[in-house]
Amino acid sequence: MRQRLVGRLLAALAVVPLLALWPAAPAAAHGGPLVLDAAGDGATGVTVRATYKQDGHPVDDQVLRLVLNATGDGGRQVGPVQLNPSNEGQGFYTSGPVLTPGRWTIVVTAPEPNAGRAEATVEARTAQTAPPPDPESGDPGGGTWRWWVAGGALLLGTLIALALVSRHRARTPAGRP
């Protein structure tokens, strides 16, 4: 009985490496209509998240042609503008700064065979920049040097404490605290 169990276990272990050689089944091909989520980027651009309607996976095709058209207050128009894949991750596309500050109605479309459409109202704003350093403070680095000094002091204190503990142990005979 025990030999039979060991034999089956060894046979199962021998099969496991062979499974790695088994050809993988092809991945389910994505396709069909898209779900497009369009929004402003917080400044004067547009971002779009594109997913497949069928399974919700992000679009991974870098040659997908998404087109932006926008209409602003007073009849201002922008487009058609082709959106580019973003470095934010799969399925994200950006326009770059194409709008002027104000309220816009944006429409993003994708052609067949992966048709999709999104419409949104966004408020384009002038991009924010960091304030310049305060010249009156006399510290153009913004006070970061203080963190370096504090870190160095902490490191020095730790080294001194370790040296004192080591010295104490070297002087203490074995068996005494």
JOPEFEN-V598749 format. One record per residue. OMEGA is omega in radians with two decimals (* if undefined). Layout:
omega->OMEGA
omega->OMEGA
This chain:
omega->-3.12
omega->3.13
omega->3.13
omega->3.13
omega->3.11
omega->3.12
omega->3.12
omega->3.12
omega->3.12
omega->3.11
omega->3.13
omega->3.12
omega->3.12
omega->-3.11
omega->-3.07
omega->3.12
omega->3.13
omega->3.12
omega->3.11
omega->3.13
omega->-3.12
omega->-3.12
omega->-3.12
omega->3.07
omega->-3.14
omega->3.13
omega->3.12
omega->-3.12
omega->3.09
omega->3.09
omega->3.11
omega->-3.05
omega->-3.14
omega->2.93
omega->-3.13
omega->3.06
omega->-3.08
omega->3.12
omega->3.03
omega->-3.12
omega->-3.13
omega->3.11
omega->-3.08
omega->3.13
omega->-3.11
omega->3.02
omega->-3.14
omega->3.00
omega->-3.10
omega->3.08
omega->3.08
omega->-3.11
omega->-3.06
omega->-3.04
omega->3.09
omega->3.12
omega->3.10
omega->3.10
omega->-3.11
omega->-3.13
omega->-3.08
omega->-3.12
omega->3.09
omega->-3.10
omega->3.02
omega->-3.07
omega->-3.14
omega->2.94
omega->-3.10
omega->3.08
omega->-3.10
omega->3.07
omega->3.12
omega->3.09
omega->3.10
omega->-3.14
omega->3.05
omega->3.04
omega->0.06
omega->3.11
omega->3.09
omega->-3.14
omega->-3.10
omega->3.05
omega->-3.11
omega->3.05
omega->-3.11
omega->-3.13
omega->-3.13
omega->3.07
omega->3.13
omega->-3.12
omega->-3.13
omega->3.13
omega->-2.95
omega->-3.08
omega->-3.11
omega->-3.11
omega->2.99
omega->-3.13
omega->-3.14
omega->-3.12
omega->-3.10
omega->2.93
omega->-3.09
omega->3.08
omega->3.10
omega->-3.13
omega->3.03
omega->-3.10
omega->3.03
omega->0.15
omega->3.13
omega->-3.07
omega->3.08
omega->-3.13
omega->3.06
omega->3.08
omega->-3.13
omega->3.03
omega->-3.11
omega->3.06
omega->3.13
omega->-3.12
omega->3.05
omega->-3.13
omega->3.13
omega->3.06
omega->3.12
omega->3.11
omega->3.11
omega->3.10
omega->-3.12
omega->-3.10
omega->-3.12
omega->-3.09
omega->-3.14
omega->-3.13
omega->-3.12
omega->-3.14
omega->3.11
omega->3.09
omega->-3.12
omega->3.14
omega->3.14
omega->3.11
omega->3.11
omega->3.12
omega->-3.14
omega->3.12
omega->3.10
omega->3.11
omega->3.11
omega->3.11
omega->3.13
omega->3.12
omega->3.11
omega->3.13
omega->3.12
omega->3.13
omega->3.11
omega->3.12
omega->3.12
omega->3.11
omega->3.13
omega->3.14
omega->3.13
omega->3.14
omega->-3.13
omega->-3.11
omega->-3.08
omega->3.10
omega->-3.14
omega->3.11
omega->3.09
omega->3.12
omega->*
